Amino acid sequence: MDWQHLRERYMRDEWPIRLGNLASTLGRVSTAASNPKTLSTVPPSLRECMLFIEWNLHAMPHDILAEFAPMQSELGLWWKGWATAEQSPALRTLLSRRARDMSDRALELSSLLKSNG
C-alpha cells in the first residue's frame, strides 16, 4: 500500500469527511472479520484506520479527538494480535462488533448524518 499517496488523498477533505472515511474503513473491517474469505484484508484495513486517526491529530476539535485515542490503541492491539484473532471465530466476531461500534461512533462524531433542517 502506498501510504503517502493515501495520506495525500485523505487529507484533501475536511475533518468531518475524513471521519466518514474512517467510519467506512471500520465498516469494511467489521465485514471482513466476519467472512473467512476476506480475512486477509483485515490487517491492512486496521492499519489504515490507525493512520486515519493519526493523520487527524491536528485537525479535529479536541473534545472529538479525545475519543479517538482509545480507539486507536484498541485498533493497534487488534492489528498486533491478528495472527491469534484470525484463528478464533469468537475473536473475529468480537472484532467485527467492535469495528461496527467504532464505525457508528466515528460517523456520529463526524456530524455527516445530521439533518439540515
N, C-alpha and C positions, 0 to 999 in steps of 0.2 A: 504494500500500500504506500502510495506517495503522500505521506502525512503533510508535507509542506504545501503541496497543491491543495489538499483537502482544507488545510487551515486557511489558505488564501481565499478559497471559495466560501468557506463557512463564515469568515469574518466580514464579508461584504454586506451581510444583513445586520439589522438592528438586533439587540439582545432578545426581544420577545420572539422574533422569528428563529433565532438560534436556539432558544429553549424549545420551540416547536420541533426543530430538527433533532434535538436531544430526545424529546419525547418519542419521536418517530423511530429513532435508533433503538431506544429502550423497548419499544413495542416489537421491533424485529428480534431483539434478544429474547423477549418473552415467547414469541412464536417459535424461534429456532431451538430454544432449550427444550421445548416440549415435543419436538419432532426428531426422532433418531436419524432421519435422512439429512438434516440440516445442522447437526451438532458442530460440524467443522467451522461454521460461520460465527459461532458464539464468541470465541476468544477475540477475533479482530473487532467484532461489534462492541464487546465490553471495553476494549482499548479505545475505540472511537468515542464511546460515551465518556470515558475518563478524560480524554483530550478535550472534548467539547466543554466539559466543566472547567478544566484548567484554562482554556482559551477565553473563558468568560470572566475570569477573576477581576478584571479591571473595568468591566462594562456594566455589570448588573448592580442594582441597588443593594446596599449592604444587608438589609433585612432579608432579601431573597437569597443572596449569596450564602448566607449563614446556613440555609437549609441544604446546600449542595456539598458542603464539606463532609458530613457523614455519608452522604450518598456516594461521593467519590471514593471514600475509604471502603465502603461495602463493595462497590464495583471492583476495586483493586483486590479485595480478598477473593471474590469470585474468580477473577482473572487468574490470580496466582494459584488458586485451588482447583482450577478447571479440570486437570487430569483426574482428580478424585471425583469431582461432581459429575463429570461426563459418564462415569461408570455406575452412577447411582440414580435410578429413576426418581427416588424420593428427593434427592438434592436438586435434580433438574426441575422437578415440579416446584420446589421451593424457589429456585432462581426465576422460573417463569412467572410465578405470582409476584415476587418482589420486583422484578423488572416491570411488570404491568403496573404495580402500585407507583413505582418511581416515575413511569411514563405519565400516568394520570396526574401526579403531583407537578411534574415539570410543565405539563400543558396548562394546568390550573394557574401556576405561578406566572406563566407567560401572558396571561390575560387574553389570549387569542380567541377564546370562546365566548368572551363577554359580548352581550348584545349591544348594539349601538342605539338602543332606543327606548 
